[in-house]
Amino acid sequence: MFSTATFRKLSVAGFGVCVALAGTLGEARADVVTDWNGILLDAVRAEKSVPPHASRAMACVNVSIFEAVNGILGLYEPYSLTDPAPPGASPEAAAAAAAYQSLSQLFPAQRKVFDAALKASLSAIPEGPSKEAGIAWGLKVADAIIALRADDGATREVNPRYPSGAGWWTPTPPDFASGLLPNWAGVKPWAMANGSQFRPPPPPALGSADYLKAFSEVARLGRIDSPSRSKEQSQIALFWADGSGTSTPPGHWLLVALRLASQRNLTLHESSRLFALLSMAMADAAIVSWDSKYHYDHWRPVTGIRHAELEGNGGTRASPPWVPFIATPPFPSYTSGHSTFSGSASRILELFFGTDAVLFSLVSEGLPGVERFFASFSQAAEEAGQSRIYGGIHWQYDNQAGLASGRALGDHVFHSRLRPRSPTAPGRRP
């Protein structure tokens, strides 16, 4: 992190790319891809989607848009569709229709909103056979992508049994809710072979040096009334919380991409590829993290700190009154979903734009009026991950393993999917 003044000096000096995310999208160039991603994020907010559901919707919409555009322009390897697009079809009309159709099937209660958005989106495209062909193609593509995900396991019922005792997850206060989405580890990936492909090694053993260090850190910094947590650390915890009714943790990274795409004047095919890669990576990041969560069933800090006596090694001391700064989500701890989303997203953005050193600022839906500044994608990812320790809901090893598995996943997605068809095809903006 650095100050606003430093940010402005670095911007003038030409360090990386200066991107301000605090204003409205109208300040920079927008296209049908960025417009519909804004509509997508509004739908996620209105639905109060949980992060895995949100990431799946983001991938469905953005892969549909990409396939619709790429089926006409043919610059990249397709995701799955090989049918030829109608000759002369409008890629803009195809993108709008694909976004509309996928959103309407994912969020049927909001269809009237999407109807109005489609009318506005298509009004800018001249009437004629090209427009009509583009609309028909976009609808067809979206139907195919949604059909591809129809039996992906997202609605499958799973009733896991959890071990009891030291180190094992158990429902946490204040609601003591059952584990959320234990089925998500088995959801069909977008780019991976299976959900365990990027599973990290197990968390450190209770009583080990790594565990004791993590225990001490979160017990000290993550307590609701901690005198050790600085004002800025408290702000970071709330800034990245991205709870119910927001665009969610993966949506926070789409907001970064929205402004970058607009500020960099990406073409339609470039922005469609960027958002598809980013969304696929984060959808698979949810699977990677949930696989780890329900494979290792590791306890949360609030359980480990309140019931430290269960460890039986004398290295820690129980603190029954301990309460975390933010509410603990209802699922196992290892790994951090925030960290896995952020590791994958930051790596995709770095690879797409050819550098990690990009200056940008971010605002938070959960903390209005606060703007934070970053010198790189990785710096923002690391802060997002660390925010969960300041919030008292994750161990440091949850964060580090999540970042590492997310980054490895980002590499895999970028280098294996939607690649340029030839060395001369445009892959990213220089």
C-alpha positions as CSV (number, residue, x, y, z in Angstrom):
1,M,0.0,0.0,0.0
2,F,1.0,3.6,-0.5
3,S,-0.4,7.1,-0.2
4,T,-2.6,8.9,-2.7
5,A,0.2,11.4,-3.2
6,T,2.7,8.6,-4.0
7,F,0.2,7.0,-6.3
8,R,-0.1,10.3,-8.3
9,K,3.6,10.7,-8.5
10,L,4.1,7.2,-9.8
11,S,1.3,7.8,-12.3
12,V,3.0,10.8,-13.7
13,A,6.3,9.0,-13.8
14,G,4.7,6.4,-16.0
15,F,5.1,3.4,-13.6
16,G,3.0,0.6,-15.1
17,V,-0.6,1.6,-16.0
18,C,-2.5,4.0,-13.9
19,V,-6.1,2.9,-13.5
20,A,-8.6,4.6,-11.2
21,L,-11.6,2.5,-10.3
22,A,-13.4,5.0,-8.1
23,G,-15.5,6.7,-10.8
24,T,-18.1,5.6,-13.2
25,L,-17.5,3.5,-16.3
26,G,-18.7,6.4,-18.4
27,E,-15.3,8.1,-17.9
28,A,-13.6,5.7,-20.2
29,R,-14.4,3.6,-23.3
30,A,-17.0,0.9,-22.7
31,D,-18.2,-1.8,-25.0
32,V,-20.9,-4.5,-25.0
33,V,-18.7,-6.8,-22.9
34,T,-18.0,-4.3,-20.1
35,D,-21.7,-3.1,-20.2
36,W,-23.0,-6.7,-19.7
37,N,-20.5,-7.5,-17.0
38,G,-21.8,-4.5,-15.1
39,I,-25.3,-6.0,-15.5
40,L,-24.0,-9.4,-14.4
41,L,-22.6,-7.9,-11.2
42,D,-25.9,-6.1,-10.5
43,A,-27.6,-9.5,-10.9
44,V,-25.2,-11.1,-8.4
45,R,-25.9,-8.3,-5.9
46,A,-29.6,-8.6,-6.3
47,E,-29.6,-12.3,-5.9
48,K,-27.3,-12.1,-2.9
49,S,-25.2,-14.9,-4.4
50,V,-22.6,-16.7,-2.4
51,P,-19.1,-16.7,-4.0
52,P,-19.1,-20.1,-5.6
53,H,-22.5,-19.5,-7.2
54,A,-21.4,-16.1,-8.3
55,S,-18.2,-17.4,-9.9
56,R,-20.1,-20.1,-11.8
57,A,-22.6,-17.4,-13.2
58,M,-19.7,-15.2,-14.2
59,A,-18.1,-18.0,-16.1
60,C,-21.3,-19.0,-17.8
61,V,-22.0,-15.5,-19.0
62,N,-18.5,-14.6,-20.1
63,V,-17.7,-17.9,-21.8
64,S,-21.0,-17.4,-23.7
65,I,-19.9,-13.9,-24.7
66,F,-16.5,-15.1,-25.8
67,E,-17.8,-18.0,-27.8
68,A,-20.3,-15.8,-29.5
69,V,-17.7,-13.2,-30.5
70,N,-14.9,-15.6,-31.3
71,G,-17.2,-17.8,-33.4
72,I,-17.6,-14.8,-35.7
73,L,-14.1,-13.4,-35.6
74,G,-12.2,-16.6,-35.1
75,L,-9.0,-15.2,-33.6
76,Y,-8.7,-17.6,-30.7
77,E,-9.2,-21.3,-29.9
78,P,-12.8,-21.8,-28.9
79,Y,-13.8,-23.0,-25.5
80,S,-16.0,-25.8,-26.7
81,L,-18.1,-24.7,-29.7
82,T,-17.1,-25.7,-33.2
83,D,-20.2,-24.8,-35.2
84,P,-19.6,-22.0,-37.7
85,A,-21.3,-18.7,-37.1
86,P,-23.6,-17.2,-39.8
87,P,-21.7,-15.3,-42.4
88,G,-21.7,-11.6,-41.8
89,A,-23.1,-11.8,-38.2
90,S,-22.6,-8.8,-36.0
91,P,-20.3,-9.7,-33.1
92,E,-21.7,-6.9,-31.0
93,A,-25.2,-8.2,-31.4
94,A,-24.0,-11.8,-30.8
95,A,-22.3,-10.7,-27.5
96,A,-25.4,-8.9,-26.3
97,A,-27.7,-11.7,-27.1
98,A,-25.4,-14.3,-25.5
99,A,-25.1,-12.3,-22.3
100,Y,-28.8,-11.8,-22.2
101,Q,-29.7,-15.4,-22.8
102,S,-27.3,-16.8,-20.2
103,L,-28.3,-14.2,-17.6
104,S,-32.0,-14.9,-18.2
105,Q,-31.4,-18.6,-17.5
106,L,-29.2,-18.1,-14.5
107,F,-31.3,-15.4,-12.9
108,P,-34.9,-15.9,-14.2
109,A,-36.5,-13.7,-11.6
110,Q,-34.6,-10.7,-13.0
111,R,-35.6,-11.2,-16.7
112,K,-37.4,-7.9,-17.0
113,V,-34.2,-6.1,-16.1
114,F,-32.3,-8.1,-18.8
115,D,-35.1,-7.4,-21.3
116,A,-34.6,-3.7,-20.9
117,A,-30.8,-4.0,-21.0
118,L,-30.9,-6.0,-24.2
119,K,-33.2,-3.4,-25.9
120,A,-30.8,-0.7,-24.9
121,S,-27.8,-2.7,-26.0
122,L,-29.2,-3.6,-29.4
123,S,-30.5,-0.1,-30.1
124,A,-26.9,1.1,-30.9
125,I,-26.5,-1.5,-33.7
126,P,-28.0,-0.8,-37.2
127,E,-30.9,-2.8,-38.2
128,G,-30.4,-5.4,-40.9
129,P,-29.4,-9.0,-41.6
130,S,-26.1,-8.7,-39.8
131,K,-27.8,-7.7,-36.6
132,E,-30.4,-10.4,-36.9
133,A,-27.8,-13.1,-37.6
134,G,-25.7,-11.9,-34.6
135,I,-28.7,-12.1,-32.3
136,A,-29.6,-15.6,-33.4
137,W,-26.0,-16.8,-33.1
138,G,-25.6,-15.3,-29.6
139,L,-28.8,-17.0,-28.4
140,K,-27.7,-20.3,-29.8
141,V,-24.2,-20.1,-28.2
142,A,-25.6,-19.2,-24.8
143,D,-28.0,-22.1,-24.9
144,A,-25.1,-24.4,-25.7
145,I,-23.0,-23.2,-22.8
146,I,-25.8,-23.4,-20.3
147,A,-26.6,-26.9,-21.6
148,L,-23.0,-27.8,-21.1
149,R,-23.3,-26.9,-17.4
150,A,-26.7,-28.4,-16.8
151,D,-25.3,-31.4,-15.0
152,D,-22.1,-29.9,-13.6
153,G,-22.9,-30.9,-10.0
154,A,-23.8,-27.4,-8.8
155,T,-27.1,-28.6,-7.5
156,R,-26.1,-32.0,-6.3
157,E,-27.0,-32.9,-2.7
158,V,-24.1,-34.0,-0.5
159,N,-24.3,-34.9,3.2
160,P,-20.8,-35.2,4.5
161,R,-19.9,-36.5,7.9
162,Y,-17.3,-34.6,9.8
163,P,-14.7,-36.1,12.3
164,S,-14.8,-34.7,15.8
165,G,-12.0,-33.5,18.1
166,A,-8.9,-31.3,17.8
167,G,-8.3,-29.8,14.4
168,W,-11.6,-30.8,12.8
169,W,-14.2,-28.3,11.6
170,T,-17.4,-27.9,13.4
171,P,-20.2,-25.3,12.9
172,T,-19.2,-22.0,14.3
173,P,-20.9,-19.2,16.3
174,P,-23.1,-17.2,16.2
175,D,-25.4,-19.2,13.9
176,F,-23.8,-22.7,14.1
177,A,-24.9,-23.3,10.5
178,S,-24.2,-26.5,8.6
179,G,-21.4,-26.5,6.1
180,L,-22.2,-24.5,3.0
181,L,-21.9,-26.2,-0.4
182,P,-20.1,-29.4,0.4
183,N,-20.9,-30.5,-3.1
184,W,-18.8,-27.8,-4.7
185,A,-15.6,-29.8,-4.6
186,G,-17.2,-32.1,-7.1
187,V,-18.5,-29.4,-9.5
188,K,-17.3,-29.9,-13.1
189,P,-14.3,-27.6,-13.7
190,W,-14.0,-25.2,-16.6
191,A,-10.3,-25.7,-17.3
192,M,-9.0,-28.3,-14.8
193,A,-9.0,-32.0,-15.2
194,N,-10.7,-32.3,-11.8
195,G,-11.2,-30.4,-8.5
196,S,-8.2,-31.9,-6.8
197,Q,-5.7,-30.9,-9.5
198,F,-4.4,-28.0,-7.5
199,R,-5.1,-29.3,-4.1
200,P,-2.4,-28.1,-1.7
201,P,-0.5,-30.2,0.9
202,P,-2.3,-30.6,4.3
203,P,-2.3,-27.8,6.8
204,P,0.4,-27.8,9.4
205,A,0.0,-30.3,12.3
206,L,-1.4,-29.0,15.5
207,G,1.4,-28.0,17.8
208,S,3.9,-27.5,15.0
209,A,5.9,-24.3,14.7
210,D,3.9,-23.1,11.7
211,Y,0.6,-23.8,13.5
212,L,1.7,-22.0,16.7
213,K,2.9,-19.0,14.7
214,A,-0.5,-18.8,12.8
215,F,-2.4,-19.3,16.1
216,S,-0.6,-16.5,17.8
217,E,-1.1,-14.1,14.8
218,V,-4.8,-14.6,14.4
219,A,-5.5,-14.7,18.1
220,R,-3.8,-11.4,18.5
221,L,-4.9,-9.5,15.4
222,G,-8.2,-11.1,14.6
223,R,-10.0,-10.6,17.9
224,I,-13.0,-8.3,17.7
225,D,-11.6,-5.9,20.3
226,S,-7.9,-6.4,19.6
227,P,-5.7,-3.5,20.7
228,S,-3.0,-4.9,18.4
229,R,-4.9,-4.5,15.2
230,S,-4.2,-1.1,13.6
231,K,-6.9,1.2,12.2
232,E,-5.7,0.4,8.7
233,Q,-5.7,-3.4,9.3
234,S,-9.3,-3.1,10.5
235,Q,-10.1,-1.1,7.4
236,I,-8.5,-3.8,5.2
237,A,-10.6,-6.5,6.9
238,L,-13.8,-4.7,6.1
239,F,-12.7,-3.4,2.7
240,W,-12.3,-7.0,1.3
241,A,-15.2,-8.6,3.2
242,D,-17.5,-8.6,0.1
243,G,-20.4,-10.1,2.0
244,S,-24.0,-10.8,1.0
245,G,-25.5,-8.3,-1.4
246,T,-22.1,-7.2,-2.8
247,S,-20.5,-8.4,-6.1
248,T,-18.7,-11.0,-3.9
249,P,-14.9,-11.7,-3.8
250,P,-14.7,-12.8,-7.5
251,G,-16.8,-9.8,-8.5
252,H,-14.3,-7.5,-6.8
253,W,-11.8,-8.7,-9.3
254,L,-14.2,-8.3,-12.2
255,L,-14.4,-4.6,-11.2
256,V,-10.7,-4.3,-11.6
257,A,-10.9,-5.9,-15.1
258,L,-13.9,-3.6,-16.0
259,R,-11.9,-0.4,-15.6
260,L,-8.7,-1.9,-17.1
261,A,-10.6,-3.0,-20.2
262,S,-12.1,0.5,-20.6
263,Q,-9.0,2.5,-19.8
264,R,-6.8,0.4,-22.1
265,N,-9.4,0.6,-24.9
266,L,-9.5,-3.1,-25.5
267,T,-11.3,-4.3,-28.6
268,L,-14.4,-6.4,-28.4
269,H,-12.5,-9.6,-29.0
270,E,-9.8,-8.7,-26.5
271,S,-12.2,-7.8,-23.7
272,S,-14.3,-10.9,-24.4
273,R,-11.2,-13.1,-24.0
274,L,-10.0,-11.3,-20.8
275,F,-13.4,-11.7,-19.0
276,A,-13.7,-15.3,-20.1
277,L,-10.3,-16.2,-18.9
278,L,-10.7,-14.3,-15.6
279,S,-14.2,-15.8,-15.0
280,M,-13.1,-19.4,-15.8
281,A,-10.1,-19.1,-13.5
282,M,-12.2,-17.8,-10.6
283,A,-15.0,-20.4,-11.2
284,D,-12.3,-23.1,-10.9
285,A,-10.8,-21.3,-8.0
286,A,-14.0,-21.9,-6.1
287,I,-13.8,-25.6,-6.9
288,V,-10.1,-25.7,-5.8
289,S,-10.7,-24.1,-2.5
290,W,-13.9,-26.0,-1.7
291,D,-12.1,-29.2,-2.6
292,S,-9.4,-28.4,0.0
293,K,-11.9,-27.3,2.5
294,Y,-14.0,-30.4,2.5
295,H,-11.0,-32.7,2.0
296,Y,-9.1,-31.5,5.0
297,D,-12.1,-30.3,7.2
298,H,-9.8,-28.0,9.1
299,W,-11.2,-26.0,12.0
300,R,-11.6,-22.3,12.0
301,P,-9.7,-19.9,14.3
302,V,-12.8,-19.3,16.5
303,T,-12.9,-23.0,17.3
304,G,-9.2,-23.6,17.6
305,I,-8.7,-20.6,19.9
306,R,-11.7,-21.3,22.1
307,H,-10.9,-25.0,22.4
308,A,-7.2,-25.0,22.3
309,E,-7.1,-27.4,25.2
310,L,-8.2,-30.2,22.8
311,E,-4.7,-30.1,21.2
312,G,-3.2,-31.6,24.3
313,N,0.3,-30.3,23.6
314,G,0.5,-27.3,25.9
315,G,1.7,-25.0,23.2
316,T,-1.5,-22.9,23.1
317,R,-4.0,-21.7,25.7
318,A,-7.7,-21.7,25.3
319,S,-9.6,-18.4,25.3
320,P,-13.4,-19.2,25.5
321,P,-14.5,-15.6,25.2
322,W,-12.6,-15.0,22.0
323,V,-14.7,-13.5,19.2
324,P,-13.5,-12.7,15.6
325,F,-13.6,-9.2,14.2
326,I,-15.9,-10.4,11.3
327,A,-18.4,-13.2,11.3
328,T,-17.0,-16.7,10.4
329,P,-18.4,-18.2,7.2
330,P,-20.1,-21.6,7.6
331,F,-17.5,-24.0,6.0
332,P,-14.1,-25.4,6.8
333,S,-11.1,-23.1,7.0
334,Y,-8.3,-24.5,4.8
335,T,-7.9,-22.9,2.2
336,S,-9.1,-19.4,2.1
337,G,-11.5,-18.8,-0.8
338,H,-10.7,-15.1,-0.8
339,S,-7.0,-16.0,-1.3
340,T,-7.7,-18.6,-4.0
341,F,-9.9,-16.2,-6.0
342,S,-7.4,-13.4,-5.6
343,G,-4.4,-15.6,-6.6
344,S,-6.0,-16.8,-9.7
345,A,-7.4,-13.4,-10.8
346,S,-4.2,-11.5,-10.2
347,R,-2.2,-14.1,-12.2
348,I,-4.7,-13.9,-15.1
349,L,-4.5,-10.1,-15.2
350,E,-0.7,-10.2,-15.0
351,L,-0.4,-12.6,-17.9
352,F,-3.0,-10.9,-20.0
353,F,-1.5,-7.4,-19.7
354,G,2.1,-8.6,-19.7
355,T,3.1,-7.1,-16.3
356,D,2.2,-7.3,-12.7
357,A,3.3,-3.7,-12.1
358,V,0.0,-2.0,-12.8
359,L,-1.1,1.0,-10.7
360,F,-4.7,1.1,-9.8
361,S,-7.1,2.0,-7.0
362,L,-10.2,0.2,-5.7
363,V,-13.3,1.0,-3.8
364,S,-15.3,-1.3,-1.7
365,E,-19.1,-2.0,-1.7
366,G,-19.0,-2.9,2.0
367,L,-17.0,0.1,3.0
368,P,-18.3,3.1,1.1
369,G,-16.1,6.2,0.8
370,V,-12.9,4.3,1.2
371,E,-10.4,4.0,-1.7
372,R,-7.2,1.9,-1.5
373,F,-4.3,2.1,-3.9
374,F,-2.0,-0.7,-5.2
375,A,1.2,-0.9,-7.2
376,S,0.5,-4.4,-8.7
377,F,-2.1,-7.1,-9.0
378,S,-0.1,-9.4,-6.7
379,Q,-0.1,-6.7,-4.0
380,A,-3.9,-6.4,-4.1
381,A,-4.2,-10.2,-4.0
382,E,-1.9,-10.4,-1.0
383,E,-3.9,-7.8,0.9
384,A,-7.1,-9.5,0.1
385,G,-5.8,-12.7,1.6
386,Q,-4.3,-11.0,4.6
387,S,-7.6,-9.3,5.3
388,R,-9.1,-12.7,6.4
389,I,-6.4,-12.9,9.2
390,Y,-7.2,-9.4,10.3
391,G,-10.9,-10.4,10.3
392,G,-10.1,-13.3,12.6
393,I,-11.6,-16.0,10.3
394,H,-8.5,-17.6,8.7
395,W,-5.1,-18.9,9.7
396,Q,-2.1,-17.6,7.8
397,Y,-1.5,-20.9,6.2
398,D,-5.0,-20.8,4.8
399,N,-4.0,-17.6,3.1
400,Q,-0.7,-18.7,1.7
401,A,-1.9,-22.0,0.4
402,G,-4.9,-20.3,-1.2
403,L,-2.7,-17.7,-3.0
404,A,-0.3,-20.4,-4.2
405,S,-3.0,-22.8,-5.5
406,G,-4.8,-19.8,-7.1
407,R,-1.7,-18.6,-8.9
408,A,-0.9,-22.1,-10.2
409,L,-4.5,-22.4,-11.4
410,G,-4.3,-19.0,-13.2
411,D,-1.1,-20.1,-15.0
412,H,-2.9,-23.3,-16.1
413,V,-6.0,-21.5,-17.4
414,F,-4.2,-18.8,-19.3
415,H,-1.8,-21.2,-21.0
416,S,-4.3,-23.9,-21.9
417,R,-7.5,-22.1,-22.8
418,L,-8.6,-19.5,-25.5
419,R,-5.1,-19.2,-26.9
420,P,-4.4,-17.2,-30.1
421,R,-4.8,-19.3,-33.2
422,S,-1.5,-18.0,-34.6
423,P,1.5,-16.1,-33.3
424,T,0.3,-13.0,-35.2
425,A,-3.2,-13.1,-33.7
426,P,-3.8,-10.4,-31.0
427,G,-3.4,-12.0,-27.6
428,R,-3.3,-8.9,-25.4
429,R,-2.8,-5.2,-25.7
430,P,0.9,-4.2,-25.7
